[in-house]
């Protein structure tokens, strides 16, 4: 197993231990599918299928992600989902969707206004006339504290037949926070590190980019129906009429 495939495996391993409450977003999205009567749904930033797979019971899912190793894991779990491996900024298919979901702060991978403008132009082009786009952003990144090499947990991973120790670090910068998760494979004395950065929530920037790309904000839900997630903001957008 190469390093990228191991990181995709560790991504699933980590999520299974740490994203307990975050999984409340799944029922939230299911309710929105029913509310809007969505038949064809595009998920941008689908990863290994945490959201896409349970939603596929309620709507036709196309899962898009630029990480081919994560998408490979999704495809190994189910044959009922169409997958597209590409950066959404390079997506040029003509198919349009009833619902587009951008989960788990995927939109906060960048806050460059030019790139966000390109993103929302693409988003507009994949939306049917009455389509809804929902994206999830988090205000918690704005206030998270820095940590250095914090031990999170140790557990057995059956897919590699080994125990794994997981360590977490975070560092704040002017516009974003960077997270590093280190996975130490115990018997092999080997480590792989996942590094991700999330830009701080900027409401004014989002409002400006959305408005200038022919989209209207229908509503913004705070949380997934539980007080523990009030830092999560769920934007519902449609094409301007």
NUZA-462942 format. One record per atom (N, C-alpha, C): residue number from 1; residue in one letter; chain; y, z, x. Coordinates in steps of 0.02 Angstrom, whole numbers, plus 50000, padded with zeros to 5 digits. Each point is the difference from the previous one (the first is absolute). Layout:
N
REC     n   res   chain       y       z       x
REC   NUM     A       A       Y       Z       X
...
END
This chain:
241
REC     n   res   chain       y       z       x
REC     1     X       A   49941   50000   50042
REC     1     X       A   50059   50000   49958
REC     1     X       A   50062   50000   50044
REC     2     X       A   50045   49950   49989
REC     2     X       A   50060   49997   50040
REC     2     X       A   50051   50053   49976
REC     3     X       A   50054   50007   50038
REC     3     X       A   50048   50053   49986
REC     3     X       A   50034   49991   49932
REC     4     X       A   50017   49938   49982
REC     4     X       A   50034   49988   49935
REC     4     X       A   49954   50016   49942
REC     5     X       A   49936   49983   50006
REC     5     X       A   49952   50016   49947
REC     5     X       A   49989   50075   49995
REC     6     X       A   49999   50034   50058
REC     6     X       A   49993   50073   50000
REC     6     X       A   50061   50033   49967
REC     7     X       A   50060   49974   50014
REC     7     X       A   50060   50027   49969
REC     7     X       A   49999   49991   49924
REC     8     X       A   49974   49943   49977
REC     8     X       A   49994   49989   49928
REC     8     X       A   49952   50049   49969
REC     9     X       A   49944   50014   50034
REC     9     X       A   49952   50050   49977
REC     9     X       A   50033   50069   49999
REC    10     X       A   50036   50017   50053
REC    10     X       A   50033   50065   50003
REC    10     X       A   50054   50007   49947
REC    11     X       A   50032   49945   49982
REC    11     X       A   50049   50001   49946
REC    11     X       A   49968   50025   49935
REC    12     X       A   49942   49974   49984
REC    12     X       A   49963   50023   49941
REC    12     X       A   49978   50073   50008
REC    13     X       A   49975   50017   50059
REC    13     X       A   49977   50067   50015
REC    13     X       A   50057   50051   49991
REC    14     X       A   50058   49984   50027
REC    14     X       A   50059   50042   49995
REC    14     X       A   50021   50008   49927
REC    15     X       A   50005   49945   49964
REC    15     X       A   50022   50002   49930
REC    15     X       A   49953   50042   49956
REC    16     X       A   49936   49997   50014
REC    16     X       A   49951   50038   49960
REC    16     X       A   50010   50075   50008
REC    17     X       A   50031   50021   50055
REC    17     X       A   50011   50071   50012
REC    17     X       A   50071   50024   49982
REC    18     X       A   50049   49956   50001
REC    18     X       A   50069   50023   49996
REC    18     X       A   50039   49975   49939
REC    19     X       A   49977   49949   49966
REC    19     X       A   50040   49971   49945
REC    19     X       A   49975   50022   49932
REC    20     X       A   49984   50063   49993
REC    20     X       A   49973   50025   49936
REC    20     X       A   50050   49990   49943
REC    21     X       A   50059   50030   50006
REC    21     X       A   50049   49995   49947
REC    21     X       A   50031   49931   49995
REC    22     X       A   50006   49965   50057
REC    22     X       A   50029   49933   50000
REC    22     X       A   49961   49954   49953
REC    23     X       A   49935   50013   49992
REC    23     X       A   49959   49957   49957
REC    23     X       A   50020   50004   49926
REC    24     X       A   50046   50045   49983
REC    24     X       A   50026   50000   49932
REC    24     X       A   50035   49935   49983
REC    25     X       A   50021   49962   50052
REC    25     X       A   50033   49936   49986
REC    25     X       A   49953   49951   49965
REC    26     X       A   49935   50008   50009
REC    26     X       A   49953   49953   49969
REC    26     X       A   50003   50002   49924
REC    27     X       A   49996   50061   49972
REC    27     X       A   50005   50006   49927
REC    27     X       A   50068   49977   49975
REC    28     X       A   50052   50012   50040
REC    28     X       A   50067   49977   49981
REC    28     X       A   50000   49924   49993
REC    29     X       A   49972   49964   50051
REC    29     X       A   49999   49927   49997
REC    29     X       A   49956   49974   49944
REC    30     X       A   49945   50034   49987
REC    30     X       A   49957   49980   49944
REC    30     X       A   50038   50003   49935
REC    31     X       A   50039   50053   49991
REC    31     X       A   50040   50006   49939
REC    31     X       A   50052   49945   49995
REC    32     X       A   50028   49979   50056
REC    32     X       A   50050   49947   49999
REC    32     X       A   49968   49932   49984
REC    33     X       A   49939   49989   50025
REC    33     X       A   49963   49939   49983
REC    33     X       A   49989   49996   49925
REC    34     X       A   49981   50056   49970
REC    34     X       A   49989   50001   49928
REC    34     X       A   50066   49992   49962
REC    35     X       A   50052   50032   50024
REC    35     X       A   50065   49997   49968
REC    35     X       A   50027   49929   49998
REC    36     X       A   49995   49965   50056
REC    36     X       A   50028   49933   50006
REC    36     X       A   49951   49945   49980
REC    37     X       A   49937   50019   49988
REC    37     X       A   49950   49950   49981
REC    37     X       A   49987   49949   50055
REC    38     X       A   49998   50022   50062
REC    38     X       A   49996   49955   50058
REC    38     X       A   49929   49973   50009
REC    39     X       A   49994   49935   50007
REC    39     X       A   49935   49968   50011
REC    39     X       A   49989   49981   50073
REC    40     X       A   50052   49978   50034
REC    40     X       A   49995   49981   50071
REC    40     X       A   50048   50041   50041
REC    41     X       A   49973   50039   50048
REC    41     X       A   50040   50047   50038
REC    41     X       A   49993   49986   50075
REC    42     X       A   50056   50000   50034
REC    42     X       A   50002   49993   50073
REC    42     X       A   50018   50068   50030
REC    43     X       A   49960   50022   50048
REC    43     X       A   50014   50062   50036
REC    43     X       A   50019   49982   50071
REC    44     X       A   50060   50017   50020
REC    44     X       A   50026   49985   50067
REC    44     X       A   49994   50062   50043
REC    45     X       A   49964   49994   50056
REC    45     X       A   49984   50059   50041
REC    45     X       A   49939   50035   49974
REC    46     X       A   49948   49960   49986
REC    46     X       A   49940   50026   49966
REC    46     X       A   49955   50040   50045
REC    47     X       A   50006   49992   50066
REC    47     X       A   49959   50038   50046
REC    47     X       A   49926   49992   49988
REC    48     X       A   49963   50055   49998
REC    48     X       A   49928   49999   49990
REC    48     X       A   49979   50006   49927
REC    49     X       A   50050   49999   49955
REC    49     X       A   49983   49997   49929
REC    49     X       A   50005   50065   49961
REC    50     X       A   50032   50050   50028
REC    50     X       A   50005   50065   49966
REC    50     X       A   50028   49991   49929
REC    51     X       A   50052   49960   49993
REC    51     X       A   50030   49987   49934
REC    51     X       A   49969   49939   49967
REC    52     X       A   49989   49948   50037
REC    52     X       A   49977   49936   49972
REC    52     X       A   49932   50006   49965
REC    53     X       A   49953   50035   50030
REC    53     X       A   49932   50002   49973
REC    53     X       A   49998   50034   49931
REC    54     X       A   50027   50061   49992
REC    54     X       A   49997   50029   49932
REC    54     X       A   50041   49961   49949
REC    55     X       A   50054   49967   50021
REC    55     X       A   50040   49961   49953
REC    55     X       A   49965   49937   49978
REC    56     X       A   49953   49976   50040
REC    56     X       A   49965   49937   49983
REC    56     X       A   49957   50005   49938
REC    57     X       A   49989   50062   49976
REC    57     X       A   49963   50009   49937
REC    57     X       A   50043   49982   49940
REC    58     X       A   50066   49994   50010
REC    58     X       A   50047   49992   49944
REC    58     X       A   50039   49935   50002
REC    59     X       A   49999   49965   50057
REC    59     X       A   50040   49940   50008
REC    59     X       A   49970   49958   50056
REC    60     X       A   50014   49935   50001
REC    60     X       A   49980   49958   50056
REC    60     X       A   50045   50016   50060
REC    61     X       A   49969   50018   50056
REC    61     X       A   50037   50023   50058
REC    61     X       A   49998   49949   50056
REC    62     X       A   50058   49986   50029
REC    62     X       A   50005   49966   50064
REC    62     X       A   50029   50051   50049
REC    63     X       A   49964   50012   50054
REC    63     X       A   50019   50050   50050
REC    63     X       A   50027   49965   50062
REC    64     X       A   50062   50015   50018
REC    64     X       A   50032   49969   50058
REC    64     X       A   50015   50053   50052
REC    65     X       A   49984   49984   50063
REC    65     X       A   50016   50044   50056
REC    65     X       A   49998   49958   50064
REC    66     X       A   50040   50019   50050
REC    66     X       A   49999   49963   50063
REC    66     X       A   49947   50026   50048
REC    67     X       A   49967   50055   49983
REC    67     X       A   49949   50030   50044
REC    67     X       A   49931   49975   49979
REC    68     X       A   49972   49953   50038
REC    68     X       A   49937   49969   49981
REC    68     X       A   49941   50048   50002
REC    69     X       A   50004   50050   50045
REC    69     X       A   49945   50048   50005
REC    69     X       A   49998   50046   49939
REC    70     X       A   50059   50020   49975
REC    70     X       A   50001   50041   49939
REC    70     X       A   49976   49959   49940
REC    71     X       A   50022   49938   49996
REC    71     X       A   49978   49958   49944
REC    71     X       A   49925   49986   50004
REC    72     X       A   49973   49996   50061
REC    72     X       A   49928   49990   50007
REC    72     X       A   49962   50059   49971
REC    73     X       A   50025   50060   50008
REC    73     X       A   49968   50058   49971
REC    73     X       A   50005   49997   49923
REC    74     X       A   50056   49979   49974
REC    74     X       A   50007   49992   49928
REC    74     X       A   49947   49951   49974
REC    75     X       A   49993   49944   50033
REC    75     X       A   49952   49948   49977
REC    75     X       A   49928   50025   50005
REC    76     X       A   49986   50045   50046
REC    76     X       A   49933   50028   50005
REC    76     X       A   49984   50049   49944
REC    77     X       A   50053   50026   49968
REC    77     X       A   49991   50049   49946
REC    77     X       A   49991   49966   49932
REC    78     X       A   50029   49941   49991
REC    78     X       A   49998   49967   49934
REC    78     X       A   50007   49925   50009
REC    79     X       A   49970   49964   49954
REC    79     X       A   50006   49927   49999
REC    79     X       A   50046   49977   49943
REC    80     X       A   50030   50047   49965
REC    80     X       A   50038   49984   49939
REC    80     X       A   50075   49991   50012
REC    81     X       A   50020   50000   50063
REC    81     X       A   50072   49996   50016
REC    81     X       A   50012   49942   50048
REC    82     X       A   50049   49960   49983
REC    82     X       A   50022   49947   50045
REC    82     X       A   50045   50029   50054
REC    83     X       A   49988   49984   50063
REC    83     X       A   50039   50027   50054
REC    83     X       A   50038   49945   50037
REC    84     X       A   50060   50017   50022
REC    84     X       A   50042   49954   50039
REC    84     X       A   50025   50037   50061
REC    85     X       A   49983   49976   50059
REC    85     X       A   50022   50032   50062
REC    85     X       A   50061   49964   50027
REC    86     X       A   50059   50029   49989
REC    86     X       A   50062   49969   50021
REC    86     X       A   50057   50051   49994
REC    87     X       A   50051   49992   50040
REC    87     X       A   50062   50037   49990
REC    87     X       A   50033   49970   49938
REC    88     X       A   50021   50042   49953
REC    88     X       A   50028   49975   49938
REC    88     X       A   50060   49955   50011
REC    89     X       A   50037   50010   50054
REC    89     X       A   50057   49957   50015
REC    89     X       A   49979   49928   50015
REC    90     X       A   49936   49990   50017
REC    90     X       A   49974   49933   50015
REC    90     X       A   49959   49972   49942
REC    91     X       A   49998   50035   49944
REC    91     X       A   49959   49980   49943
REC    91     X       A   50034   49943   49963
REC    92     X       A   49963   49945   49988
REC    92     X       A   50029   49941   49969
REC    92     X       A   49957   49971   49943
REC    93     X       A   49955   50040   49973
REC    93     X       A   49959   49975   49945
REC    93     X       A   50042   49992   49937
REC    94     X       A   49979   49953   49957
REC    94     X       A   50038   49986   49939
REC    94     X       A   49980   50045   49941
REC    95     X       A   49943   50036   50007
REC    95     X       A   49977   50042   49945
REC    95     X       A   50050   50055   49984
REC    96     X       A   50008   50013   49936
REC    96     X       A   50045   50052   49977
REC    96     X       A   49961   50055   49963
REC    97     X       A   50029   50060   49998
REC    97     X       A   49965   50058   49975
REC    97     X       A   50039   50035   49945
REC    98     X       A   49963   50037   49958
REC    98     X       A   50031   50040   49947
REC    98     X       A   50027   50065   50027
REC    99     X       A   49966   50027   50051
REC    99     X       A   50018   50065   50028
REC    99     X       A   49992   49997   50076
REC   100     X       A   50049   50026   50035
REC   100     X       A   49995   50006   50073
REC   100     X       A   50010   50074   50017
REC   101     X       A   49953   50027   50038
REC   101     X       A   50002   50071   50020
REC   101     X       A   50005   50004   50076
REC   102     X       A   50048   50039   50023
REC   102     X       A   50009   50011   50072
REC   102     X       A   49994   50076   50010
REC   103     X       A   49940   50024   50015
REC   103     X       A   49987   50073   49999
REC   103     X       A   50018   50035   50064
REC   104     X       A   49998   50065   49996
REC   104     X       A   50003   50047   50057
REC   104     X       A   50053   49982   50052
REC   105     X       A   50062   49991   49979
REC   105     X       A   50056   49993   50046
REC   105     X       A   49994   49940   50047
REC   106     X       A   49959   49951   49981
REC   106     X       A   49993   49939   50041
REC   106     X       A   50067   49968   50012
REC   107     X       A   50044   50003   49952
REC   107     X       A   50065   49969   50006
REC   107     X       A   50042   50033   50054
REC   108     X       A   49982   50060   50022
REC   108     X       A   50039   50036   50050
REC   108     X       A   49977   49987   50071
REC   109     X       A   49959   49949   50010
REC   109     X       A   49981   49980   50068
REC   109     X       A   50059   49970   50037
REC   110     X       A   50052   49979   49963
REC   110     X       A   50059   49971   50031
REC   110     X       A   50060   50014   49955
REC   111     X       A   50059   50003   50028
REC   111     X       A   50060   50006   49958
REC   111     X       A   50054   49951   50021
REC   112     X       A   49979   49949   50038
REC   112     X       A   50046   49947   50019
REC   112     X       A   50020   49962   49937
REC   113     X       A   50064   49996   49986
REC   113     X       A   50023   49970   49938
REC   113     X       A   49979   49927   49994
REC   114     X       A   50000   49964   50055
REC   114     X       A   49980   49929   49999
REC   114     X       A   49927   49993   49980
REC   115     X       A   49957   50043   50029
REC   115     X       A   49929   49996   49984
REC   115     X       A   49986   50023   49929
REC   116     X       A   50035   50052   49978
REC   116     X       A   49992   50023   49931
REC   116     X       A   50022   49946   49951
REC   117     X       A   50054   49964   50017
REC   117     X       A   50023   49945   49958
REC   117     X       A   49946   49946   49995
REC   118     X       A   49970   49983   50057
REC   118     X       A   49945   49951   50000
REC   118     X       A   49942   50024   49958
REC   119     X       A   49985   50065   50006
REC   119     X       A   49944   50029   49963
REC   119     X       A   50012   49993   49925
REC   120     X       A   50060   50018   49977
REC   120     X       A   50013   49998   49928
REC   120     X       A   50007   49929   49974
REC   121     X       A   50021   49954   50042
REC   121     X       A   49999   49929   49980
REC   121     X       A   49928   49977   49988
REC   122     X       A   49955   50019   50046
REC   122     X       A   49929   49984   49991
REC   122     X       A   49973   50033   49938
REC   123     X       A   50020   50062   49989
REC   123     X       A   49976   50037   49942
REC   123     X       A   50021   49963   49936
REC   124     X       A   50061   49980   49996
REC   124     X       A   50025   49963   49941
REC   124     X       A   49958   49938   49988
REC   125     X       A   49981   49965   50054
REC   125     X       A   49965   49936   49993
REC   125     X       A   49927   50008   49978
REC   126     X       A   49971   50060   50007
REC   126     X       A   49930   50008   49979
REC   126     X       A   49996   50033   49931
REC   127     X       A   50058   50013   49969
REC   127     X       A   50000   50033   49935
REC   127     X       A   50003   49950   49943
REC   128     X       A   49956   50009   49951
REC   128     X       A   50006   49962   49938
REC   128     X       A   50066   50017   49966
REC   129     X       A   50018   49962   49950
REC   129     X       A   50063   50009   49965
REC   129     X       A   50010   50072   49976
REC   130     X       A   49947   50030   49974
REC   130     X       A   50005   50068   49972
REC   130     X       A   49965   50052   50044
REC   131     X       A   49990   49982   50063
REC   131     X       A   49963   50045   50045
REC   131     X       A   50039   50063   50017
REC   132     X       A   49963   50051   50020
REC   132     X       A   50028   50063   50024
REC   132     X       A   49977   50011   50072
REC   133     X       A   50046   50022   50042
REC   133     X       A   49983   50021   50068
REC   133     X       A   50012   50075   50006
REC   134     X       A   49951   50036   50025
REC   134     X       A   50005   50072   50009
REC   134     X       A   49991   50016   50074
REC   135     X       A   50049   50035   50028
REC   135     X       A   49990   50021   50069
REC   135     X       A   50015   50074   50007
REC   136     X       A   49964   50030   50047
REC   136     X       A   49998   50072   50011
REC   136     X       A   50037   50015   50065
REC   137     X       A   50053   50039   49997
REC   137     X       A   50035   50022   50061
REC   137     X       A   50003   50076   50001
REC   138     X       A   50006   50027   50060
REC   138     X       A   49998   50073   50007
REC   138     X       A   50064   50026   50033
REC   139     X       A   50028   50052   49971
REC   139     X       A   50058   50034   50029
REC   139     X       A   49978   50054   50050
REC   140     X       A   49936   50015   50003
REC   140     X       A   49977   50054   50042
REC   140     X       A   50008   49984   50075
REC   141     X       A   49999   49936   50018
REC   141     X       A   50008   49982   50070
REC   141     X       A   50068   50021   50027
REC   142     X       A   50049   50005   49955
REC   142     X       A   50068   50018   50021
REC   142     X       A   50005   50070   50028
REC   143     X       A   49953   50044   49982
REC   143     X       A   50005   50071   50018
REC   143     X       A   49939   50027   50037
REC   144     X       A   49949   49959   50013
REC   144     X       A   49940   50025   50034
REC   144     X       A   50019   50025   50069
REC   145     X       A   49968   50054   50021
REC   145     X       A   50014   50028   50066
REC   145     X       A   49953   49969   50053
REC   146     X       A   50023   50003   50062
REC   146     X       A   49959   49974   50055
REC   146     X       A   49942   50047   50016
REC   147     X       A   49944   49970   50019
REC   147     X       A   49943   50040   50021
REC   147     X       A   49968   49967   50061
REC   148     X       A   49968   50041   50041
REC   148     X       A   49969   49974   50061
REC   148     X       A   49927   50019   50003
REC   149     X       A   49957   49950   49999
REC   149     X       A   49928   50010   50011
REC   149     X       A   49972   50056   49957
REC   150     X       A   50015   49999   49937
REC   150     X       A   49974   50050   49953
REC   150     X       A   49928   49983   49980
REC   151     X       A   49955   50047   50008
REC   151     X       A   49930   49989   49979
REC   151     X       A   49995   50002   49924
REC   152     X       A   49973   49947   49971
REC   152     X       A   49994   49997   49927
REC   152     X       A   49931   50020   49976
REC   153     X       A   49948   49968   50026
REC   153     X       A   49932   50017   49978
REC   153     X       A   49949   49968   50047
REC   154     X       A   49939   50023   49993
REC   154     X       A   49943   49972   50035
REC   154     X       A   49945   49990   49949
REC   155     X       A   49968   49941   50001
REC   155     X       A   49947   49987   49952
REC   155     X       A   49954   49946   50026
REC   156     X       A   49942   49997   49969
REC   156     X       A   49950   49949   50018
REC   156     X       A   50016   49935   49964
REC   157     X       A   49998   49944   50037
REC   157     X       A   50010   49934   49971
REC   157     X       A   49933   49963   50002
REC   158     X       A   49971   49987   49942
REC   158     X       A   49933   49971   49998
REC   158     X       A   49998   49929   50026
REC   159     X       A   50055   49963   49993
REC   159     X       A   50000   49929   50020
REC   159     X       A   49995   49991   50075
REC   160     X       A   50020   50051   50039
REC   160     X       A   49993   49996   50073
REC   160     X       A   49952   50053   50026
REC   161     X       A   49971   50039   49953
REC   161     X       A   49951   50051   50018
REC   161     X       A   50028   50047   50054
REC   162     X       A   50059   50025   49987
REC   162     X       A   50032   50044   50049
REC   162     X       A   50052   50044   49965
REC   163     X       A   50017   50055   50032
REC   163     X       A   50054   50042   49976
REC   163     X       A   50067   49974   50028
REC   164     X       A   50052   50009   49960
REC   164     X       A   50066   49976   50018
REC   164     X       A   50050   50057   49993
REC   165     X       A   50040   50011   50052
REC   165     X       A   50056   50046   49996
REC   165     X       A   50064   49960   49988
REC   166     X       A   50041   50024   49954
REC   166     X       A   50060   49963   49982
REC   166     X       A   50062   50042   50016
REC   167     X       A   50047   49969   50037
REC   167     X       A   50062   50032   50020
REC   167     X       A   50059   49959   49975
REC   168     X       A   50055   50035   49985
REC   168     X       A   50058   49968   49969
REC   168     X       A   50063   50017   50038
REC   169     X       A   50042   49949   50011
REC   169     X       A   50066   50010   50030
REC   169     X       A   50052   49960   49961
REC   170     X       A   50061   50025   50000
REC   170     X       A   50054   49962   49968
REC   170     X       A   50064   50010   50039
REC   171     X       A   50041   49947   50001
REC   171     X       A   50064   50003   50036
REC   171     X       A   50053   49964   49960
REC   172     X       A   50058   50033   49993
REC   172     X       A   50054   49972   49960
REC   172     X       A   50046   49957   50044
REC   173     X       A   50022   49944   49973
REC   173     X       A   50050   49958   50030
REC   173     X       A   50057   49991   49951
REC   174     X       A   50052   49965   50020
REC   174     X       A   50060   49994   49958
REC   174     X       A   49984   49973   49931
REC   175     X       A   49960   49947   49996
REC   175     X       A   49988   49965   49936
REC   175     X       A   49930   50008   49973
REC   176     X       A   49955   50029   50039
REC   176     X       A   49930   50003   49978
REC   176     X       A   49965   50059   50033
REC   177     X       A   49941   50016   49973
REC   177     X       A   49956   50049   50031
REC   177     X       A   49936   49965   50021
REC   178     X       A   49975   50018   50058
REC   178     X       A   49940   49969   50027
REC   178     X       A   49943   50050   49998
REC   179     X       A   49942   49977   49976
REC   179     X       A   49940   50042   49996
REC   179     X       A   49947   49972   50047
REC   180     X       A   49967   50045   50035
REC   180     X       A   49942   49982   50041
REC   180     X       A   49941   50044   49980
REC   181     X       A   49946   49968   49982
REC   181     X       A   49938   50036   49983
REC   181     X       A   49948   49981   50052
REC   182     X       A   49976   50050   50036
REC   182     X       A   49950   49988   50053
REC   182     X       A   49931   50021   49974
REC   183     X       A   49951   49956   50010
REC   183     X       A   49931   50013   49980
REC   183     X       A   49958   50006   50064
REC   184     X       A   49974   50060   50012
REC   184     X       A   49958   50011   50059
REC   184     X       A   49927   49999   49979
REC   185     X       A   49963   49951   50025
REC   185     X       A   49929   49994   49986
REC   185     X       A   49963   50048   50047
REC   186     X       A   49970   50051   49972
REC   186     X       A   49979   50058   50040
REC   186     X       A   49949   49984   50054
REC   187     X       A   49944   49970   49981
REC   187     X       A   49946   49991   50050
REC   187     X       A   50018   49948   50053
REC   188     X       A   50043   49953   49983
REC   188     X       A   50018   49946   50047
REC   188     X       A   50062   50018   50041
REC   189     X       A   50033   50056   49983
REC   189     X       A   50061   50019   50035
REC   189     X       A   50050   49943   50001
REC   190     X       A   50007   49967   49943
REC   190     X       A   50042   49941   49994
REC   190     X       A   50050   50011   49944
REC   191     X       A   50060   49969   50006
REC   191     X       A   50051   50008   49949
REC   191     X       A   50030   49933   49980
REC   192     X       A   50021   49995   49937
REC   192     X       A   50042   49945   49977
REC   192     X       A   50059   50031   49963
REC   193     X       A   50057   49966   50003
REC   193     X       A   50061   50027   49971
REC   193     X       A   50031   49950   49952
REC   194     X       A   50014   50023   49939
REC   194     X       A   50035   49960   49950
REC   194     X       A   50074   50020   50001
REC   195     X       A   50043   49951   50009
REC   195     X       A   50072   50014   50001
REC   195     X       A   50034   49963   49943
REC   196     X       A   50038   50035   49959
REC   196     X       A   50037   49969   49945
REC   196     X       A   50069   50031   49997
REC   197     X       A   50048   49960   49977
REC   197     X       A   50067   50028   49989
REC   197     X       A   50024   49982   49930
REC   198     X       A   50036   50046   49970
REC   198     X       A   50027   49991   49933
REC   198     X       A   50075   50012   50002
REC   199     X       A   50038   49952   49975
REC   199     X       A   50072   50007   49997
REC   199     X       A   50020   50047   49944
REC   200     X       A   50055   50035   50010
REC   200     X       A   50024   50048   49951
REC   200     X       A   50022   49964   49936
REC   201     X       A   49990   50033   49945
REC   201     X       A   50019   49974   49934
REC   201     X       A   50075   49991   49997
REC   202     X       A   50021   49939   49983
REC   202     X       A   50071   49983   49994
REC   202     X       A   50010   49968   49932
REC   203     X       A   50019   50040   49951
REC   203     X       A   50007   49976   49931
REC   203     X       A   50052   49945   49994
REC   204     X       A   50056   50007   50034
REC   204     X       A   50053   49950   49995
REC   204     X       A   49978   49932   50027
REC   205     X       A   49962   50002   50056
REC   205     X       A   49975   49937   50028
REC   205     X       A   49953   49966   49951
REC   206     X       A   49953   50038   49971
REC   206     X       A   49953   49971   49953
REC   206     X       A   50035   49971   49938
REC   207     X       A   50047   50037   49973
REC   207     X       A   50036   49976   49942
REC   207     X       A   50036   49934   50015
REC   208     X       A   50030   49997   50060
REC   208     X       A   50038   49940   50019
REC   208     X       A   49954   49940   50008
REC   209     X       A   49944   50010   50035
REC   209     X       A   49954   49944   50011
REC   209     X       A   49968   49976   49935
REC   210     X       A   49981   50046   49957
REC   210     X       A   49969   49982   49936
REC   210     X       A   50049   49960   49957
REC   211     X       A   50060   50026   49994
REC   211     X       A   50051   49967   49958
REC   211     X       A   50016   49930   50025
REC   212     X       A   50003   49991   50066
REC   212     X       A   50020   49935   50029
REC   212     X       A   49942   49951   50005
REC   213     X       A   49942   50018   49974
REC   213     X       A   49943   49954   50001
REC   213     X       A   49973   49989   49930
REC   214     X       A   50046   50000   49951
REC   214     X       A   49985   49981   49931
REC   214     X       A   49948   50043   49966
REC   215     X       A   50001   50065   50018
REC   215     X       A   49955   50048   49968
REC   215     X       A   50040   50055   49967
REC   216     X       A   49974   50027   49946
REC   216     X       A   50029   50058   49967
REC   216     X       A   49953   50059   50006
REC   217     X       A   50028   50060   50005
REC   217     X       A   49960   50061   50001
REC   217     X       A   49993   50024   49927
REC   218     X       A   49938   50000   49976
REC   218     X       A   49987   50024   49932
REC   218     X       A   50004   50076   49996
REC   219     X       A   49968   50033   50049
REC   219     X       A   49999   50073   50002
REC   219     X       A   49976   50022   50068
REC   220     X       A   50011   50064   50015
REC   220     X       A   49974   50031   50060
REC   220     X       A   49966   50065   49980
REC   221     X       A   49934   50003   50008
REC   221     X       A   49963   50061   49985
REC   221     X       A   49996   50042   50063
REC   222     X       A   50012   50065   49993
REC   222     X       A   49993   50046   50056
REC   222     X       A   49932   50034   49996
REC   223     X       A   49959   49986   50050
REC   223     X       A   49934   50028   50001
REC   223     X       A   49950   49960   49959
REC   224     X       A   49938   50023   50001
REC   224     X       A   49946   49966   49963
REC   224     X       A   49982   50039   49937
REC   225     X       A   50049   50038   49975
REC   225     X       A   49987   50041   49941
REC   225     X       A   49988   50073   50017
REC   226     X       A   50008   50017   50065
REC   226     X       A   49991   50069   50021
REC   226     X       A   50059   50021   50043
REC   227     X       A   50020   50063   49994
REC   227     X       A   50059   50024   50036
REC   227     X       A   49992   49998   50076
REC   228     X       A   49938   50003   50024
REC   228     X       A   49989   50000   50072
REC   228     X       A   50023   49936   50035
REC   229     X       A   50012   49947   49961
REC   229     X       A   50016   49936   50030
REC   229     X       A   50069   49975   49978
REC   230     X       A   50047   50045   49988
REC   230     X       A   50067   49980   49980
REC   230     X       A   50036   49961   50055
REC   231     X       A   49976   50006   50062
REC   231     X       A   50030   49962   50055
REC   231     X       A   49981   49927   49998
REC   232     X       A   49951   49983   49959
REC   232     X       A   49978   49930   49993
REC   232     X       A   50041   49967   49944
REC   233     X       A   50026   49941   50015
REC   233     X       A   50041   49964   49951
REC   233     X       A   49966   49933   49986
REC   234     X       A   49982   49990   49936
REC   234     X       A   49964   49939   49979
REC   234     X       A   50048   49954   49965
REC   235     X       A   50021   49947   50035
REC   235     X       A   50046   49951   49973
REC   235     X       A   49962   49949   49958
REC   236     X       A   50024   49986   49941
REC   236     X       A   49974   49948   49957
REC   236     X       A   50053   49946   49994
REC   237     X       A   49985   49940   50024
REC   237     X       A   50049   49945   50000
REC   237     X       A   49973   49939   49963
REC   238     X       A   50046   49961   49974
REC   238     X       A   49982   49936   49969
REC   238     X       A   50052   49948   50020
REC   239     X       A   49983   49937   49989
REC   239     X       A   50047   49946   50013
REC   239     X       A   50059   50006   49952
REC   240     X       A   50060   49985   50026
REC   240     X       A   50059   50002   49957
REC   240     X       A   49995   49948   49944
REC   241     X       A   50021   50020   49941
REC   241     X       A   49997   49956   49941
REC   241     X       A   50066   49962   49994
END
